[in-house]
């Protein structure tokens, strides 16, 4: 028997690798070959981790803090996360209601493994972050995509949501601000979702990883603020990756009911054990130290957002909902589908992303990866110089299509 004939598990065959990471890898390979690729695909801040956070990581190494820690994370970090939730939101958690995990993605995976199984359905508003459906599928459950309307600024319509609810519905995943759209769910929408969740006993998973990157000065609506009664059936996911430019440190955390967190700890104990000890000390410095860094990043993103929106608005046929948070724009390029250049026809978002990378050396992510084929995602967590060059290349590339 050769290795190619060894069968793989069904769970692997039903999912795909992360398309955002695949695009990023292709772009980096092209760049390594000497091509002047402008990368708009990667979802991470273009800032260095704050100095005091890096120093805490270095100190942990020098102090020999390099051994196993408790599976859910060190107590002082979980206590600090509880204080941060209390100070920022007024939410009260105890340390045994907190799990620290290897990035937010593992937190979501642990949740799905602990809560969902065959026969269960989980509502996933679309456009969605690329990993939500596969994580639900890996638990044996079924992701049910609930379409969001560009005309409503991607705010979820409760009437549309109701059409996708079945007796098998076990939960819903909310991401606000959203990756890929940058949109925010309104308080009225969250109130309607909360009412359904209470009536039907759903688990609400609130992915808040971009909650420190919000534009416009208005308070970000949150389902736990809209209806605090949901506390016993809501899991809040957050982390330091986006807010403190710590994507590579791989520290996320989840807050929720004690028995669910306990079940998630069982999953984590048999997968990764504890998160990195050194990274936990760095995260502790981020959570307990000065909180001005996220605001500094957000303020730096504002002129980039203004410029990229201005440029997109000047392109015939392109529409784009203005982001209220995160660092992505999600323009609609469907007006160019069916057009061609040099014998190549653009049929969908995958074709468009390939065309932009091959012909304009622009790395983007096709909307199909997010369950929304008319669109293509651009990250503006990059320099203004790259954004200016990129928008010029985009205009030239689209102008060649006829």
C-alpha positions in Angstrom: 0.0 0.0 0.0 1.3 3.4 -0.9 0.7 6.5 1.2 -1.6 7.9 -1.5 -4.1 5.0 -1.0 -4.4 5.4 2.7 -7.9 6.7 3.2 -8.5 9.9 5.1 -11.2 10.5 7.7 -14.5 11.9 6.4 -14.2 15.0 8.6 -11.1 16.0 6.6 -12.6 15.4 3.2 -15.6 17.7 3.9 -13.6 20.8 4.8 -11.0 23.0 3.0 -7.8 24.7 4.2 -8.2 28.3 5.2 -8.4 30.3 1.9 -7.0 33.5 3.5 -3.8 31.7 4.6 -3.6 30.1 1.2 -3.8 33.4 -0.6 -1.2 34.9 1.8 1.2 32.0 1.2 0.8 32.4 -2.6 1.4 36.1 -2.4 4.5 35.6 -0.2 5.9 33.0 -2.6 5.4 35.5 -5.5 7.1 38.2 -3.5 10.0 35.9 -2.7 10.5 35.3 -6.4 11.0 39.0 -6.9 7.5 40.1 -7.8 6.2 43.5 -6.4 3.2 42.0 -4.7 1.0 44.3 -2.6 -0.7 42.2 0.0 -4.2 43.1 1.0 -5.1 39.6 2.1 -3.7 39.1 5.6 -6.0 39.8 8.6 -3.5 41.2 11.1 -2.4 44.7 12.2 0.8 46.0 10.6 2.1 47.1 14.0 4.7 45.6 16.3 3.5 44.2 19.6 3.8 46.9 22.2 7.3 47.1 23.8 6.0 46.5 27.4 4.3 43.3 26.2 7.4 42.1 24.4 9.4 42.8 27.5 7.1 40.7 29.6 7.5 37.8 27.2 11.3 38.1 27.4 11.2 38.3 31.1 9.1 35.1 31.3 11.9 33.3 29.4 14.6 34.8 31.5 12.7 33.8 34.7 12.4 30.3 33.5 8.6 30.5 33.1 8.7 27.9 30.4 6.9 24.9 31.8 3.3 23.6 31.7 0.7 25.8 33.2 -2.9 24.9 34.2 -4.9 23.8 31.1 -7.3 26.9 31.2 -4.4 29.3 31.6 -2.6 30.8 34.6 -4.9 32.1 37.4 -3.5 35.6 37.3 -4.3 36.0 33.6 -7.8 34.7 34.1 -8.3 37.0 37.0 -7.0 39.9 34.9 -9.5 39.0 32.1 -12.3 39.0 34.6 -11.3 42.5 35.8 -11.0 43.7 32.2 -14.6 42.5 31.4 -15.9 44.2 34.6 -14.1 47.5 33.8 -14.9 47.6 30.1 -18.4 46.2 30.1 -19.7 45.7 33.7 -19.9 41.9 33.1 -19.1 39.8 36.1 -17.1 36.6 35.7 -15.1 34.3 38.0 -11.8 32.8 36.9 -13.4 29.3 36.5 -15.6 30.9 33.8 -12.6 31.8 31.7 -10.6 29.6 29.3 -7.4 30.9 27.8 -6.6 29.1 24.6 -4.2 29.0 21.7 -5.7 31.9 19.8 -9.4 32.7 19.2 -9.7 29.9 16.6 -9.0 27.2 19.2 -11.6 28.8 21.5 -14.2 28.5 18.8 -13.1 24.9 18.1 -13.3 24.0 21.8 -16.8 25.5 22.0 -18.1 23.6 19.0 -16.6 20.3 20.2 -18.1 20.8 23.6 -21.6 21.9 22.5 -22.5 20.6 19.1 -22.8 17.2 17.4 -24.5 15.2 14.6 -28.0 16.4 14.0 -27.4 19.9 15.4 -27.6 23.1 13.3 -25.8 26.3 14.0 -26.9 29.6 12.4 -24.0 31.4 10.7 -24.8 34.9 9.2 -23.1 35.2 5.8 -20.7 36.9 4.9 -18.9 35.1 7.7 -15.3 34.5 8.9 -14.0 31.6 6.8 -13.5 29.2 9.7 -16.9 29.3 11.2 -18.5 26.6 8.9 -15.6 24.2 9.0 -15.3 24.4 12.8 -19.0 23.5 13.1 -18.6 20.7 10.6 -15.7 19.3 12.4 -18.0 18.9 15.4 -20.3 16.8 13.2 -22.9 19.6 13.2 -24.4 21.5 10.2 -23.7 25.2 9.6 -26.7 27.0 8.3 -25.9 30.2 6.4 -28.2 33.1 7.0 -27.7 35.7 4.2 -27.0 39.3 5.1 -28.1 42.1 2.7 -25.6 44.7 1.4 -28.5 47.1 1.2 -29.0 46.8 5.0 -25.2 47.4 5.6 -25.0 43.7 6.4 -27.1 44.1 9.5 -29.0 40.9 10.2 -32.7 41.0 9.3 -34.6 39.1 12.1 -37.4 38.1 9.7 -34.8 36.5 7.4 -33.2 34.8 10.3 -36.5 33.3 11.4 -36.8 31.5 8.0 -33.6 29.5 8.7 -34.6 28.3 12.2 -35.6 24.7 12.6 -36.1 22.3 15.5 -32.5 21.3 15.1 -31.1 24.8 15.7 -28.8 24.7 18.7 -27.0 28.1 18.4 -25.9 31.2 16.5 -22.5 32.7 15.9 -22.3 36.5 16.0 -19.3 38.5 14.8 -19.5 42.3 15.3 -17.5 44.1 14.1 -17.4 41.6 11.3 -14.7 40.0 9.4 -15.0 40.4 6.4 -17.4 43.3 6.1 -16.5 45.6 9.1 -20.2 45.9 9.7 -21.8 46.0 13.2 -25.1 44.4 14.3 -27.5 47.1 15.5 -29.0 47.0 19.0 -32.4 46.4 17.6 -31.2 43.4 15.7 -29.4 42.0 18.7 -32.5 42.5 20.8 -34.5 40.4 18.3 -31.8 37.7 18.2 -31.7 37.7 22.0 -35.5 37.2 22.2 -35.3 34.2 19.9 -32.3 32.7 21.8 -34.1 33.0 25.1 -37.3 31.5 23.7 -35.6 28.6 22.0 -32.7 28.0 24.4 -29.9 28.6 21.8 -26.3 29.0 22.6 -25.1 32.4 21.5 -21.4 32.6 20.5 -20.3 36.3 20.4 -16.9 36.7 18.6 -15.7 40.1 19.8 -12.1 39.9 18.5 -12.4 43.3 16.8 -14.3 45.1 19.5 -11.5 47.6 20.2 -11.3 48.7 16.6 -14.6 50.7 16.1 -15.0 53.9 14.1 -17.4 56.8 14.6 -17.3 57.2 18.4 -20.6 55.3 19.1 -20.8 52.6 21.8 -20.6 49.2 20.2 -23.9 47.3 20.8 -23.5 43.9 22.4 -26.0 41.2 23.0 -25.2 40.9 26.7 -25.8 44.6 27.2 -29.0 44.5 25.2 -30.3 41.6 27.2 -28.3 40.6 30.3 -30.5 37.5 30.8 -28.6 35.8 28.1 -25.5 35.5 30.3 -26.2 31.9 31.1 -26.3 30.8 27.4 -23.7 33.1 25.9 -20.1 32.5 25.2 -17.9 35.6 24.6 -14.8 35.1 22.5 -11.9 37.6 22.6 -8.2 37.8 22.7 -5.1 39.9 22.2 -4.3 39.1 18.6 -6.0 42.1 17.0 -6.1 44.6 19.8 -2.4 44.3 20.7 -0.9 43.2 17.4 -0.2 39.8 18.9 -1.4 37.4 16.2 1.6 35.2 16.4 1.6 34.9 20.2 -1.6 32.8 19.8 -3.6 33.8 22.9 -7.4 34.0 22.9 -9.9 33.6 25.7 -13.5 32.6 26.2 -15.9 33.6 28.9 -19.1 31.8 29.7 -21.1 29.5 32.0 -18.9 27.5 34.3 -20.1 24.1 33.1 -19.5 24.9 29.4 -16.0 26.3 30.1 -15.3 23.2 32.1 -16.3 21.0 29.2 -14.1 23.1 26.9 -11.2 22.6 29.2 -11.6 18.9 28.8 -11.3 19.3 25.1 -8.2 21.5 25.4 -6.6 19.1 27.9 -6.6 16.4 25.3 -5.5 18.6 22.4 -3.0 21.4 23.2 -2.9 21.2 27.0 -2.2 24.7 28.1 -1.4 27.7 25.9 2.2 28.9 25.7 3.4 29.9 29.1 5.5 32.7 27.7 2.7 34.1 25.6 0.4 34.0 28.6 2.8 36.3 30.5 2.9 38.6 27.5 -0.9 38.6 27.3 -1.1 39.4 31.1 1.0 42.5 30.4 -1.3 43.5 27.6 -4.5 43.0 29.6 -3.3 44.7 32.7 -1.1 47.4 31.2 -1.9 50.7 29.4 -5.0 50.4 27.1 -4.0 53.2 24.7 -2.4 50.9 22.1 -5.7 49.7 20.5 -6.8 53.4 20.2 -3.5 54.3 18.6 -4.0 51.6 16.0 -7.6 52.6 15.4 -6.6 56.2 14.9 -3.9 55.1 12.3 -6.5 53.1 10.4 -8.9 56.0 10.0 -7.1 57.9 7.2 -6.5 54.6 5.4 -10.2 53.7 5.6 -11.1 57.2 4.3 -8.7 56.9 1.4 -9.7 53.4 0.3 -13.4 54.2 0.5 -12.9 57.3 -1.6 -11.0 55.4 -4.2 -13.5 52.5 -4.4 -16.3 55.0 -4.7 -14.6 56.4 -7.8 -14.6 53.1 -9.7 -17.6 52.6 -12.0 -19.9 49.7 -11.0 -18.2 49.1 -7.6 -20.2 49.4 -4.4 -18.9 49.1 -0.8 -20.5 49.3 2.6 -18.6 51.6 4.9 -17.0 49.6 7.7 -17.9 50.6 11.2 -15.1 48.5 12.7 -12.2 46.0 12.1 -9.8 46.8 9.2 -11.4 45.4 6.1 -13.4 46.7 3.2 -15.6 44.3 1.2 -16.4 45.8 -2.2 -18.9 44.3 -4.6 -17.2 43.6 -7.9 -20.1 41.6 -9.5 -20.6 44.3 -12.1 -17.3 43.1 -13.7 -18.3 39.4 -13.7 -18.8 38.1 -17.2 -16.2 40.6 -18.6 -12.9 39.4 -20.1 -9.4 40.3 -21.0 -6.9 38.4 -23.2 -9.3 35.5 -23.4 -9.8 35.2 -19.7 -13.4 35.7 -18.4 -14.1 36.8 -14.8 -17.0 34.6 -13.7 -16.8 34.9 -9.9 -14.9 36.2 -7.0 -12.3 33.5 -7.2 -11.5 34.5 -10.8 -11.4 38.1 -9.8 -8.9 37.5 -7.0 -6.8 35.3 -9.2 -6.9 38.0 -11.9 -5.9 40.8 -9.5 -3.0 38.7 -8.2 -1.7 37.4 -11.5 -2.2 40.6 -13.5 -2.0 43.4 -11.0 0.1 41.7 -8.2 -2.7 42.5 -5.7 -3.3 39.8 -3.1 -6.9 39.8 -1.9 -9.4 37.2 -0.7 -12.4 36.1 -2.8 -15.8 36.7 -1.3 -16.7 33.0 -2.0 -14.5 32.1 1.0 -16.8 34.2 3.2 -20.0 32.8 1.7 -20.5 36.0 -0.5 -19.4 35.6 -4.1 -20.1 39.1 -5.4 -17.4 40.5 -3.1 -13.7 40.6 -2.6 -12.0 41.4 0.7 -9.2 43.9 1.1 -7.4 44.5 4.4 -6.3 48.1 5.0 -4.0 47.1 7.9 -1.1 48.1 5.7 0.7 51.3 4.9 -0.8 54.2 3.1 1.9 53.9 0.4 0.8 50.3 -0.3 -2.9 51.3 -0.3 -2.3 54.2 -2.7 -0.3 52.0 -5.1 -2.9 49.2 -4.7 -5.9 51.3 -5.5 -4.2 52.6 -8.7 -3.4 49.1 -9.8 -7.0 48.0 -9.0 -8.4 50.8 -11.2 -6.1 49.9 -14.1 -6.9 46.2 -13.8 -10.6 46.7 -13.8 -10.5 49.2 -16.6 -8.9 46.4 -18.9 -12.0 44.2 -18.4 -14.5 44.5 -21.2 
